[in-house]
Structures are given as structure tokens and as C-alpha cells.
Amino acid sequence: MGYLNNHTQQSIYAGLLGLFALTARFEFELDEDREPLFEIIKGTFDKLGSLVNDMVTNIGNTDALYMMHLVCKVFYVCNQLQVCPHLMENNNLDPWVEFFKTILDMKVPEDLKTVTNDTNEIHRRDKSIFWKIKGIASKLTYRIFIKYGNPTIVEDKVIIKNFSNNFSLKYSLPLLESHL
């Protein structure tokens, strides 16, 4: 958290790398073994949210795109098996869905959308941070949509049913539009 609270890009990036390594440790844990991960999420996701807001205003900056990609990776490993209960409560997922929707709706830069048959150019474009970040945002939202988009097929727990109903009503159409 010390690195994330620092105001230099290098410190924030180092903090994000450390957070990613820490959360990846719990990525595939089940049930009570995920409790430390839930505590990490509660303690860091508010700070990540404010960092994301700063990054979204700097979408033209390549460094910001790399940090946004790393934030997406942290979110992905934290919610690999199921969405964290903290994010299911209240409207805690709202800013994250907006963040992912913003990424999905980003305009494609001119140098990445012109038609080409050059194999080297195609490979260069595929490795672009722009496509990487769009790819992980798509993967994240698709996974949540598949797991929780239909309230009739989710696990029969009250918090999950409520989250699924809320997700279906609030986010299904906007996310589907962005994916399409």
C-alpha cells in the first residue's frame, strides 16, 4: 500500500506488481482459504479505484495503459473462481464495470485500424497494449456475465441471487453493447 499511495509512476507500478503477485497466490484457493484474499481486496480496491480514475483520464499515455492492464490483471486473479463477496455488496462493483466498459468502448487508434496484409505489422498490432487491455477487459466482463448474468442458473445463496439479479438488470445490456 505504501507504493500505491506514492505519487510517482514507478512506485505505483511497483505496488501494482506486488499486489498482483500477492493476489495471484490466492487465485485458485477455495472457500475459507480465500479469506486473506478478501481482506486484501477490501483494503486495496478503493485505492485501486482512485488510481483507475486517474489513469482513465490519461488514456493517451502508454504508461497509463500498462498500469490499467495490470489493474485488470489484479482484478482478474482476485475474482478468478467467483466474484469477491465485498464486490457483491451494495454497489461496490459499479465503478469497476464502468472502468471495464470505458476500456471496451475506447476508440481504436488510427495506426491500429488501417487495413494491412503485412504479417509483421499484424503481429506488431496484436502485441499492442491497446489490444491487450481490451482483451483482458473483455475476458473479465464476459466471465462475470456468463457466471452471473442469468439469475435462474446461479448458486442458490441469497447474496449471489441478489447480486445476479442486480447485475442482470444494471449491466447486461450495456456490457453486451460494448462487446458487440
PyMOL commands that place a pseudoatom at each C-alpha (Angstrom):
pseudoatom trace, name=CA, resn=MET, resi=1, chain=A, elem=C, hetatm=0, pos=[0.000, 0.000, 0.000]
pseudoatom trace, name=CA, resn=GLY, resi=2, chain=A, elem=C, hetatm=0, pos=[2.942, 2.297, 0.615]
pseudoatom trace, name=CA, resn=TYR, resi=3, chain=A, elem=C, hetatm=0, pos=[3.950, 2.073, -3.029]
pseudoatom trace, name=CA, resn=LEU, resi=4, chain=A, elem=C, hetatm=0, pos=[0.363, 2.521, -4.226]
pseudoatom trace, name=CA, resn=ASN, resi=5, chain=A, elem=C, hetatm=0, pos=[-0.013, 5.661, -2.110]
pseudoatom trace, name=CA, resn=ASN, resi=6, chain=A, elem=C, hetatm=0, pos=[3.165, 7.176, -3.552]
pseudoatom trace, name=CA, resn=HIS, resi=7, chain=A, elem=C, hetatm=0, pos=[2.631, 9.626, -6.394]
pseudoatom trace, name=CA, resn=THR, resi=8, chain=A, elem=C, hetatm=0, pos=[5.339, 8.510, -8.808]
pseudoatom trace, name=CA, resn=GLN, resi=9, chain=A, elem=C, hetatm=0, pos=[4.600, 6.209, -11.708]
pseudoatom trace, name=CA, resn=GLN, resi=10, chain=A, elem=C, hetatm=0, pos=[7.430, 3.838, -10.820]
pseudoatom trace, name=CA, resn=SER, resi=11, chain=A, elem=C, hetatm=0, pos=[6.243, 3.434, -7.239]
pseudoatom trace, name=CA, resn=ILE, resi=12, chain=A, elem=C, hetatm=0, pos=[2.637, 2.863, -8.276]
pseudoatom trace, name=CA, resn=TYR, resi=13, chain=A, elem=C, hetatm=0, pos=[3.709, 0.322, -10.895]
pseudoatom trace, name=CA, resn=ALA, resi=14, chain=A, elem=C, hetatm=0, pos=[5.878, -1.462, -8.305]
pseudoatom trace, name=CA, resn=GLY, resi=15, chain=A, elem=C, hetatm=0, pos=[2.917, -1.503, -5.897]
pseudoatom trace, name=CA, resn=LEU, resi=16, chain=A, elem=C, hetatm=0, pos=[0.666, -2.939, -8.594]
pseudoatom trace, name=CA, resn=LEU, resi=17, chain=A, elem=C, hetatm=0, pos=[3.217, -5.649, -9.398]
pseudoatom trace, name=CA, resn=GLY, resi=18, chain=A, elem=C, hetatm=0, pos=[3.469, -6.553, -5.715]
pseudoatom trace, name=CA, resn=LEU, resi=19, chain=A, elem=C, hetatm=0, pos=[-0.315, -6.604, -5.355]
pseudoatom trace, name=CA, resn=PHE, resi=20, chain=A, elem=C, hetatm=0, pos=[-0.608, -8.800, -8.436]
pseudoatom trace, name=CA, resn=ALA, resi=21, chain=A, elem=C, hetatm=0, pos=[1.944, -11.276, -7.047]
pseudoatom trace, name=CA, resn=LEU, resi=22, chain=A, elem=C, hetatm=0, pos=[0.187, -11.326, -3.676]
pseudoatom trace, name=CA, resn=THR, resi=23, chain=A, elem=C, hetatm=0, pos=[-3.301, -11.844, -5.092]
pseudoatom trace, name=CA, resn=ALA, resi=24, chain=A, elem=C, hetatm=0, pos=[-2.083, -14.455, -7.581]
pseudoatom trace, name=CA, resn=ARG, resi=25, chain=A, elem=C, hetatm=0, pos=[-1.059, -16.550, -4.576]
pseudoatom trace, name=CA, resn=PHE, resi=26, chain=A, elem=C, hetatm=0, pos=[-4.773, -16.961, -3.694]
pseudoatom trace, name=CA, resn=GLU, resi=27, chain=A, elem=C, hetatm=0, pos=[-6.142, -17.155, -7.245]
pseudoatom trace, name=CA, resn=PHE, resi=28, chain=A, elem=C, hetatm=0, pos=[-7.291, -20.790, -7.136]
pseudoatom trace, name=CA, resn=GLU, resi=29, chain=A, elem=C, hetatm=0, pos=[-7.941, -21.193, -3.419]
pseudoatom trace, name=CA, resn=LEU, resi=30, chain=A, elem=C, hetatm=0, pos=[-11.403, -22.290, -2.345]
pseudoatom trace, name=CA, resn=ASP, resi=31, chain=A, elem=C, hetatm=0, pos=[-13.775, -21.225, 0.425]
pseudoatom trace, name=CA, resn=GLU, resi=32, chain=A, elem=C, hetatm=0, pos=[-12.085, -20.240, 3.703]
pseudoatom trace, name=CA, resn=ASP, resi=33, chain=A, elem=C, hetatm=0, pos=[-8.632, -20.349, 2.089]
pseudoatom trace, name=CA, resn=ARG, resi=34, chain=A, elem=C, hetatm=0, pos=[-9.722, -17.250, 0.118]
pseudoatom trace, name=CA, resn=GLU, resi=35, chain=A, elem=C, hetatm=0, pos=[-10.381, -15.179, 3.263]
pseudoatom trace, name=CA, resn=PRO, resi=36, chain=A, elem=C, hetatm=0, pos=[-6.947, -13.455, 3.161]
pseudoatom trace, name=CA, resn=LEU, resi=37, chain=A, elem=C, hetatm=0, pos=[-7.650, -12.519, -0.466]
pseudoatom trace, name=CA, resn=PHE, resi=38, chain=A, elem=C, hetatm=0, pos=[-10.993, -10.970, 0.524]
pseudoatom trace, name=CA, resn=GLU, resi=39, chain=A, elem=C, hetatm=0, pos=[-9.222, -8.884, 3.166]
pseudoatom trace, name=CA, resn=ILE, resi=40, chain=A, elem=C, hetatm=0, pos=[-6.665, -7.749, 0.584]
pseudoatom trace, name=CA, resn=ILE, resi=41, chain=A, elem=C, hetatm=0, pos=[-9.491, -6.746, -1.758]
pseudoatom trace, name=CA, resn=LYS, resi=42, chain=A, elem=C, hetatm=0, pos=[-11.281, -4.773, 0.961]
pseudoatom trace, name=CA, resn=GLY, resi=43, chain=A, elem=C, hetatm=0, pos=[-8.060, -2.978, 1.833]
pseudoatom trace, name=CA, resn=THR, resi=44, chain=A, elem=C, hetatm=0, pos=[-6.821, -2.143, -1.636]
pseudoatom trace, name=CA, resn=PHE, resi=45, chain=A, elem=C, hetatm=0, pos=[-9.683, -1.909, -4.127]
pseudoatom trace, name=CA, resn=ASP, resi=46, chain=A, elem=C, hetatm=0, pos=[-10.752, 1.573, -3.030]
pseudoatom trace, name=CA, resn=LYS, resi=47, chain=A, elem=C, hetatm=0, pos=[-7.214, 2.820, -3.687]
pseudoatom trace, name=CA, resn=LEU, resi=48, chain=A, elem=C, hetatm=0, pos=[-7.136, 0.958, -6.998]
pseudoatom trace, name=CA, resn=GLY, resi=49, chain=A, elem=C, hetatm=0, pos=[-10.403, 2.657, -7.906]
pseudoatom trace, name=CA, resn=SER, resi=50, chain=A, elem=C, hetatm=0, pos=[-8.918, 6.113, -7.392]
pseudoatom trace, name=CA, resn=LEU, resi=51, chain=A, elem=C, hetatm=0, pos=[-5.825, 5.104, -9.385]
pseudoatom trace, name=CA, resn=VAL, resi=52, chain=A, elem=C, hetatm=0, pos=[-8.076, 3.854, -12.177]
pseudoatom trace, name=CA, resn=ASN, resi=53, chain=A, elem=C, hetatm=0, pos=[-9.905, 7.187, -12.280]
pseudoatom trace, name=CA, resn=ASP, resi=54, chain=A, elem=C, hetatm=0, pos=[-6.579, 8.964, -12.745]
pseudoatom trace, name=CA, resn=MET, resi=55, chain=A, elem=C, hetatm=0, pos=[-5.497, 6.504, -15.440]
pseudoatom trace, name=CA, resn=VAL, resi=56, chain=A, elem=C, hetatm=0, pos=[-8.743, 6.753, -17.415]
pseudoatom trace, name=CA, resn=THR, resi=57, chain=A, elem=C, hetatm=0, pos=[-8.184, 10.476, -17.846]
pseudoatom trace, name=CA, resn=ASN, resi=58, chain=A, elem=C, hetatm=0, pos=[-4.729, 9.668, -19.314]
pseudoatom trace, name=CA, resn=ILE, resi=59, chain=A, elem=C, hetatm=0, pos=[-5.776, 7.006, -21.829]
pseudoatom trace, name=CA, resn=GLY, resi=60, chain=A, elem=C, hetatm=0, pos=[-3.458, 8.505, -24.439]
pseudoatom trace, name=CA, resn=ASN, resi=61, chain=A, elem=C, hetatm=0, pos=[-0.455, 7.816, -22.179]
pseudoatom trace, name=CA, resn=THR, resi=62, chain=A, elem=C, hetatm=0, pos=[1.119, 4.400, -22.858]
pseudoatom trace, name=CA, resn=ASP, resi=63, chain=A, elem=C, hetatm=0, pos=[2.334, 4.094, -19.255]
pseudoatom trace, name=CA, resn=ALA, resi=64, chain=A, elem=C, hetatm=0, pos=[-1.236, 4.593, -18.033]
pseudoatom trace, name=CA, resn=LEU, resi=65, chain=A, elem=C, hetatm=0, pos=[-2.396, 1.824, -20.378]
pseudoatom trace, name=CA, resn=TYR, resi=66, chain=A, elem=C, hetatm=0, pos=[0.207, -0.576, -18.957]
pseudoatom trace, name=CA, resn=MET, resi=67, chain=A, elem=C, hetatm=0, pos=[-0.896, 0.256, -15.417]
pseudoatom trace, name=CA, resn=MET, resi=68, chain=A, elem=C, hetatm=0, pos=[-4.555, -0.158, -16.374]
pseudoatom trace, name=CA, resn=HIS, resi=69, chain=A, elem=C, hetatm=0, pos=[-3.666, -3.553, -17.826]
pseudoatom trace, name=CA, resn=LEU, resi=70, chain=A, elem=C, hetatm=0, pos=[-2.004, -4.542, -14.570]
pseudoatom trace, name=CA, resn=VAL, resi=71, chain=A, elem=C, hetatm=0, pos=[-5.027, -3.361, -12.557]
pseudoatom trace, name=CA, resn=CYS, resi=72, chain=A, elem=C, hetatm=0, pos=[-7.225, -5.519, -14.806]
pseudoatom trace, name=CA, resn=LYS, resi=73, chain=A, elem=C, hetatm=0, pos=[-4.945, -8.495, -14.170]
pseudoatom trace, name=CA, resn=VAL, resi=74, chain=A, elem=C, hetatm=0, pos=[-5.196, -7.929, -10.404]
pseudoatom trace, name=CA, resn=PHE, resi=75, chain=A, elem=C, hetatm=0, pos=[-8.992, -7.785, -10.669]
pseudoatom trace, name=CA, resn=TYR, resi=76, chain=A, elem=C, hetatm=0, pos=[-8.975, -10.938, -12.790]
pseudoatom trace, name=CA, resn=VAL, resi=77, chain=A, elem=C, hetatm=0, pos=[-6.958, -13.077, -10.363]
pseudoatom trace, name=CA, resn=CYS, resi=78, chain=A, elem=C, hetatm=0, pos=[-8.953, -11.764, -7.392]
pseudoatom trace, name=CA, resn=ASN, resi=79, chain=A, elem=C, hetatm=0, pos=[-12.198, -12.870, -8.986]
pseudoatom trace, name=CA, resn=GLN, resi=80, chain=A, elem=C, hetatm=0, pos=[-10.994, -15.929, -10.914]
pseudoatom trace, name=CA, resn=LEU, resi=81, chain=A, elem=C, hetatm=0, pos=[-13.278, -18.519, -9.311]
pseudoatom trace, name=CA, resn=GLN, resi=82, chain=A, elem=C, hetatm=0, pos=[-16.017, -16.233, -8.034]
pseudoatom trace, name=CA, resn=VAL, resi=83, chain=A, elem=C, hetatm=0, pos=[-16.635, -12.559, -7.509]
pseudoatom trace, name=CA, resn=CYS, resi=84, chain=A, elem=C, hetatm=0, pos=[-15.448, -11.479, -4.086]
pseudoatom trace, name=CA, resn=PRO, resi=85, chain=A, elem=C, hetatm=0, pos=[-18.308, -11.063, -1.571]
pseudoatom trace, name=CA, resn=HIS, resi=86, chain=A, elem=C, hetatm=0, pos=[-17.163, -7.464, -0.928]
pseudoatom trace, name=CA, resn=LEU, resi=87, chain=A, elem=C, hetatm=0, pos=[-17.799, -6.630, -4.590]
pseudoatom trace, name=CA, resn=MET, resi=88, chain=A, elem=C, hetatm=0, pos=[-21.232, -8.274, -4.457]
pseudoatom trace, name=CA, resn=GLU, resi=89, chain=A, elem=C, hetatm=0, pos=[-22.341, -5.959, -1.650]
pseudoatom trace, name=CA, resn=ASN, resi=90, chain=A, elem=C, hetatm=0, pos=[-24.079, -2.635, -2.246]
pseudoatom trace, name=CA, resn=ASN, resi=91, chain=A, elem=C, hetatm=0, pos=[-22.776, -1.054, -5.426]
pseudoatom trace, name=CA, resn=ASN, resi=92, chain=A, elem=C, hetatm=0, pos=[-19.108, -1.920, -4.943]
pseudoatom trace, name=CA, resn=LEU, resi=93, chain=A, elem=C, hetatm=0, pos=[-18.864, -3.430, -8.433]
pseudoatom trace, name=CA, resn=ASP, resi=94, chain=A, elem=C, hetatm=0, pos=[-20.335, -0.354, -10.168]
pseudoatom trace, name=CA, resn=PRO, resi=95, chain=A, elem=C, hetatm=0, pos=[-17.104, 1.626, -10.657]
pseudoatom trace, name=CA, resn=TRP, resi=96, chain=A, elem=C, hetatm=0, pos=[-15.316, -1.488, -11.884]
pseudoatom trace, name=CA, resn=VAL, resi=97, chain=A, elem=C, hetatm=0, pos=[-17.947, -2.254, -14.513]
pseudoatom trace, name=CA, resn=GLU, resi=98, chain=A, elem=C, hetatm=0, pos=[-17.787, 1.376, -15.636]
pseudoatom trace, name=CA, resn=PHE, resi=99, chain=A, elem=C, hetatm=0, pos=[-13.995, 1.093, -15.865]
pseudoatom trace, name=CA, resn=PHE, resi=100, chain=A, elem=C, hetatm=0, pos=[-14.200, -2.065, -17.977]
pseudoatom trace, name=CA, resn=LYS, resi=101, chain=A, elem=C, hetatm=0, pos=[-16.931, -0.552, -20.142]
pseudoatom trace, name=CA, resn=THR, resi=102, chain=A, elem=C, hetatm=0, pos=[-14.736, 2.522, -20.701]
pseudoatom trace, name=CA, resn=ILE, resi=103, chain=A, elem=C, hetatm=0, pos=[-11.911, 0.256, -21.848]
pseudoatom trace, name=CA, resn=LEU, resi=104, chain=A, elem=C, hetatm=0, pos=[-14.194, -1.718, -24.146]
pseudoatom trace, name=CA, resn=ASP, resi=105, chain=A, elem=C, hetatm=0, pos=[-15.578, 1.489, -25.666]
pseudoatom trace, name=CA, resn=MET, resi=106, chain=A, elem=C, hetatm=0, pos=[-12.160, 3.114, -26.263]
pseudoatom trace, name=CA, resn=LYS, resi=107, chain=A, elem=C, hetatm=0, pos=[-11.638, 4.278, -29.835]
pseudoatom trace, name=CA, resn=VAL, resi=108, chain=A, elem=C, hetatm=0, pos=[-9.109, 2.292, -31.822]
pseudoatom trace, name=CA, resn=PRO, resi=109, chain=A, elem=C, hetatm=0, pos=[-6.002, 4.373, -32.648]
pseudoatom trace, name=CA, resn=GLU, resi=110, chain=A, elem=C, hetatm=0, pos=[-5.538, 5.134, -36.328]
pseudoatom trace, name=CA, resn=ASP, resi=111, chain=A, elem=C, hetatm=0, pos=[-2.276, 3.173, -36.599]
pseudoatom trace, name=CA, resn=LEU, resi=112, chain=A, elem=C, hetatm=0, pos=[-4.061, 0.012, -35.417]
pseudoatom trace, name=CA, resn=LYS, resi=113, chain=A, elem=C, hetatm=0, pos=[-7.149, 0.107, -37.587]
pseudoatom trace, name=CA, resn=THR, resi=114, chain=A, elem=C, hetatm=0, pos=[-5.849, 0.592, -41.125]
pseudoatom trace, name=CA, resn=VAL, resi=115, chain=A, elem=C, hetatm=0, pos=[-6.067, -2.453, -43.366]
pseudoatom trace, name=CA, resn=THR, resi=116, chain=A, elem=C, hetatm=0, pos=[-2.819, -4.343, -43.900]
pseudoatom trace, name=CA, resn=ASN, resi=117, chain=A, elem=C, hetatm=0, pos=[-1.640, -7.670, -45.283]
pseudoatom trace, name=CA, resn=ASP, resi=118, chain=A, elem=C, hetatm=0, pos=[1.866, -7.325, -43.841]
pseudoatom trace, name=CA, resn=THR, resi=119, chain=A, elem=C, hetatm=0, pos=[2.391, -10.233, -41.444]
pseudoatom trace, name=CA, resn=ASN, resi=120, chain=A, elem=C, hetatm=0, pos=[4.953, -8.358, -39.346]
pseudoatom trace, name=CA, resn=GLU, resi=121, chain=A, elem=C, hetatm=0, pos=[2.593, -5.422, -38.959]
pseudoatom trace, name=CA, resn=ILE, resi=122, chain=A, elem=C, hetatm=0, pos=[-0.248, -7.746, -37.935]
pseudoatom trace, name=CA, resn=HIS, resi=123, chain=A, elem=C, hetatm=0, pos=[1.959, -9.338, -35.245]
pseudoatom trace, name=CA, resn=ARG, resi=124, chain=A, elem=C, hetatm=0, pos=[3.068, -5.896, -34.028]
pseudoatom trace, name=CA, resn=ARG, resi=125, chain=A, elem=C, hetatm=0, pos=[-0.537, -4.760, -33.741]
pseudoatom trace, name=CA, resn=ASP, resi=126, chain=A, elem=C, hetatm=0, pos=[-1.570, -7.942, -31.913]
pseudoatom trace, name=CA, resn=LYS, resi=127, chain=A, elem=C, hetatm=0, pos=[1.070, -7.246, -29.248]
pseudoatom trace, name=CA, resn=SER, resi=128, chain=A, elem=C, hetatm=0, pos=[-0.097, -3.660, -28.772]
pseudoatom trace, name=CA, resn=ILE, resi=129, chain=A, elem=C, hetatm=0, pos=[-1.010, -2.733, -25.172]
pseudoatom trace, name=CA, resn=PHE, resi=130, chain=A, elem=C, hetatm=0, pos=[-4.226, -1.304, -26.572]
pseudoatom trace, name=CA, resn=TRP, resi=131, chain=A, elem=C, hetatm=0, pos=[-5.436, -4.734, -27.717]
pseudoatom trace, name=CA, resn=LYS, resi=132, chain=A, elem=C, hetatm=0, pos=[-4.101, -6.442, -24.586]
pseudoatom trace, name=CA, resn=ILE, resi=133, chain=A, elem=C, hetatm=0, pos=[-6.094, -4.180, -22.316]
pseudoatom trace, name=CA, resn=LYS, resi=134, chain=A, elem=C, hetatm=0, pos=[-9.229, -4.518, -24.422]
pseudoatom trace, name=CA, resn=GLY, resi=135, chain=A, elem=C, hetatm=0, pos=[-8.726, -8.290, -24.414]
pseudoatom trace, name=CA, resn=ILE, resi=136, chain=A, elem=C, hetatm=0, pos=[-8.491, -8.642, -20.642]
pseudoatom trace, name=CA, resn=ALA, resi=137, chain=A, elem=C, hetatm=0, pos=[-11.439, -6.271, -20.077]
pseudoatom trace, name=CA, resn=SER, resi=138, chain=A, elem=C, hetatm=0, pos=[-13.476, -8.375, -22.493]
pseudoatom trace, name=CA, resn=LYS, resi=139, chain=A, elem=C, hetatm=0, pos=[-12.432, -11.559, -20.736]
pseudoatom trace, name=CA, resn=LEU, resi=140, chain=A, elem=C, hetatm=0, pos=[-13.333, -10.144, -17.316]
pseudoatom trace, name=CA, resn=THR, resi=141, chain=A, elem=C, hetatm=0, pos=[-16.746, -8.831, -18.258]
pseudoatom trace, name=CA, resn=TYR, resi=142, chain=A, elem=C, hetatm=0, pos=[-17.592, -11.914, -20.282]
pseudoatom trace, name=CA, resn=ARG, resi=143, chain=A, elem=C, hetatm=0, pos=[-16.696, -14.191, -17.355]
pseudoatom trace, name=CA, resn=ILE, resi=144, chain=A, elem=C, hetatm=0, pos=[-18.864, -12.196, -14.924]
pseudoatom trace, name=CA, resn=PHE, resi=145, chain=A, elem=C, hetatm=0, pos=[-21.656, -12.044, -17.478]
pseudoatom trace, name=CA, resn=ILE, resi=146, chain=A, elem=C, hetatm=0, pos=[-21.594, -15.822, -18.030]
pseudoatom trace, name=CA, resn=LYS, resi=147, chain=A, elem=C, hetatm=0, pos=[-21.471, -16.619, -14.302]
pseudoatom trace, name=CA, resn=TYR, resi=148, chain=A, elem=C, hetatm=0, pos=[-23.971, -14.069, -13.010]
pseudoatom trace, name=CA, resn=GLY, resi=149, chain=A, elem=C, hetatm=0, pos=[-25.916, -12.722, -15.988]
pseudoatom trace, name=CA, resn=ASN, resi=150, chain=A, elem=C, hetatm=0, pos=[-28.777, -15.204, -15.650]
pseudoatom trace, name=CA, resn=PRO, resi=151, chain=A, elem=C, hetatm=0, pos=[-30.213, -15.248, -12.109]
pseudoatom trace, name=CA, resn=THR, resi=152, chain=A, elem=C, hetatm=0, pos=[-32.057, -18.523, -12.725]
pseudoatom trace, name=CA, resn=ILE, resi=153, chain=A, elem=C, hetatm=0, pos=[-28.858, -20.559, -13.026]
pseudoatom trace, name=CA, resn=VAL, resi=154, chain=A, elem=C, hetatm=0, pos=[-26.669, -19.142, -10.236]
pseudoatom trace, name=CA, resn=GLU, resi=155, chain=A, elem=C, hetatm=0, pos=[-25.869, -20.812, -6.943]
pseudoatom trace, name=CA, resn=ASP, resi=156, chain=A, elem=C, hetatm=0, pos=[-28.800, -20.769, -4.526]
pseudoatom trace, name=CA, resn=LYS, resi=157, chain=A, elem=C, hetatm=0, pos=[-27.373, -18.346, -1.943]
pseudoatom trace, name=CA, resn=VAL, resi=158, chain=A, elem=C, hetatm=0, pos=[-29.173, -15.106, -1.151]
pseudoatom trace, name=CA, resn=ILE, resi=159, chain=A, elem=C, hetatm=0, pos=[-26.181, -12.804, -1.714]
pseudoatom trace, name=CA, resn=ILE, resi=160, chain=A, elem=C, hetatm=0, pos=[-25.370, -14.457, -5.057]
pseudoatom trace, name=CA, resn=LYS, resi=161, chain=A, elem=C, hetatm=0, pos=[-29.015, -14.384, -6.216]
pseudoatom trace, name=CA, resn=ASN, resi=162, chain=A, elem=C, hetatm=0, pos=[-29.313, -10.692, -5.285]
pseudoatom trace, name=CA, resn=PHE, resi=163, chain=A, elem=C, hetatm=0, pos=[-26.015, -9.873, -6.985]
pseudoatom trace, name=CA, resn=SER, resi=164, chain=A, elem=C, hetatm=0, pos=[-27.037, -11.786, -10.098]
pseudoatom trace, name=CA, resn=ASN, resi=165, chain=A, elem=C, hetatm=0, pos=[-30.419, -10.008, -10.277]
pseudoatom trace, name=CA, resn=ASN, resi=166, chain=A, elem=C, hetatm=0, pos=[-28.727, -6.635, -9.830]
pseudoatom trace, name=CA, resn=PHE, resi=167, chain=A, elem=C, hetatm=0, pos=[-26.031, -7.459, -12.380]
pseudoatom trace, name=CA, resn=SER, resi=168, chain=A, elem=C, hetatm=0, pos=[-28.594, -8.672, -14.903]
pseudoatom trace, name=CA, resn=LEU, resi=169, chain=A, elem=C, hetatm=0, pos=[-30.730, -5.551, -14.577]
pseudoatom trace, name=CA, resn=LYS, resi=170, chain=A, elem=C, hetatm=0, pos=[-27.936, -2.972, -14.451]
pseudoatom trace, name=CA, resn=TYR, resi=171, chain=A, elem=C, hetatm=0, pos=[-25.100, -4.256, -16.593]
pseudoatom trace, name=CA, resn=SER, resi=172, chain=A, elem=C, hetatm=0, pos=[-26.198, -6.964, -19.002]
pseudoatom trace, name=CA, resn=LEU, resi=173, chain=A, elem=C, hetatm=0, pos=[-27.303, -4.680, -21.825]
pseudoatom trace, name=CA, resn=PRO, resi=174, chain=A, elem=C, hetatm=0, pos=[-24.553, -2.041, -21.526]
pseudoatom trace, name=CA, resn=LEU, resi=175, chain=A, elem=C, hetatm=0, pos=[-21.818, -4.705, -21.397]
pseudoatom trace, name=CA, resn=LEU, resi=176, chain=A, elem=C, hetatm=0, pos=[-23.367, -6.648, -24.250]
pseudoatom trace, name=CA, resn=GLU, resi=177, chain=A, elem=C, hetatm=0, pos=[-23.454, -3.465, -26.348]
pseudoatom trace, name=CA, resn=SER, resi=178, chain=A, elem=C, hetatm=0, pos=[-19.778, -2.844, -25.619]
pseudoatom trace, name=CA, resn=HIS, resi=179, chain=A, elem=C, hetatm=0, pos=[-18.837, -6.408, -26.505]
pseudoatom trace, name=CA, resn=LEU, resi=180, chain=A, elem=C, hetatm=0, pos=[-20.735, -6.241, -29.759]
for i in range(1, 180): cmd.bond("trace and resi %d" % i, "trace and resi %d" % (i + 1))
show_as sticks, trace
zoom trace
